[in-house]
Amino acid sequence: MKSLIVEDKEYIRKGLINLLELIDKDIEIIGECESVKDAVVVANACKPDLIFLDINLTDGTGFDFLDQTEHLNFKVIFITAYEEYALQALKIGAVDYLLKPVDVDELTIALEKIGNLSIATQKQQIKTVKQVLNNDNDTLILSLHDAFQIIDLKDLMYCESDKGYTTFYLSNGKKHLASKSLKEFEEQLNQHSFTRPHQSFIVNLKYIEKYDKSGTIYLKNGIKIPVSTRKKESFVKRLFTWNKK
């Protein structure tokens, strides 16, 4: 079975390859990609039978990749680092997925299940997942100290993390503190107009007024957000990609 790994973290790709060799399944890894753009090119050229697909990639999502390769026939096993994002939708759709770090037993089970599944059946399952995500895609439910707060994502300007807590700042001036790290919200928010330019911040691209190339984002309300050195390139790419939509 010709397989393509689409994952933006090299150590996850290498770890998955090692596990596949350990399992000794009849799987040939024909390529590794870390972006939607590269994965589309490789998939069209090599026509894989199976794709291990990360949900959140450097220039988009795994679903963006699937939209651009609908004409191809392959099976998919999703990979995700976050239990809270999309897992409910994946479960509803009965789609196979692996949580990072990938467990060898879970990988074995996923491969067995995918081997007995037709491509047509899985495409329908993935369609169900996308419908669930789209129907519940515009709000975020925060578990606060004494209540559940529903946030309309179009009103969320930015999030700031501090010592395992995350503060959500809204355009109306309100803010909400959740007792979870920024990482636990990142993948869900990145499916919208959000990006993470710094380990302590996630920003809504819609509220950016200016980006100083020295490494500072200026929001429309005057707030300044830093861009870390290692994230400058990916942030600028994300900004321009989003702006073209």
FENRADA-V820208 format. One line per field, one symbol per residue. phi: phi as a letter, one per 20 degrees, with the letter a starting at -180 (. if undefined). psi: psi as a letter, one per 40 degrees, with the letter a starting at -180 (. if undefined). burial: 1 if it has 16 or more other ideal C-beta (glycine too) atoms within 10 Angstrom, else 0. A space follows every 50 residues. Layout:
BEGIN
phi=???
psi=???
burial=???
END
This chain:
BEGIN
phi=.fcdddbedffffffffffffffmfecdferccdcfgffffffffdlfeb cedffddfcrcffffffecgfedbeccfcbecfeemffffffemefbcee ffeffffffffffffedfffffffffffgffffffcddccddeegcadde deffeeeaccdblndcddddfenfbcddecffgfdgfffffdedbdebfd cccegfdeebceffpcedefenfdcfdfgfdgfffffffffffef
psi=hhihhghehddddddddddddddfighhheihieiddddddddddegidh hhhidhidfaiddddddefdeihiihhihiehddheddddddefihihii ihhddddddddddddehidddddddddddddddddfeeihhhhadeihhh hhdeehdiihihfeihhhhideeiihhifiiddeeddddeeafiigeide ihihddehdihheefhhhieeehhhihideedddddddddddde.
burial=00111111000110011011000010101111111111110110000111 11111111111111110110000111111111001100110010111101 01000010011001001000011011011001100000010100000000 10100111111000010110100001010001011111111111111100 111111110010001010100010101000100110011000000
END
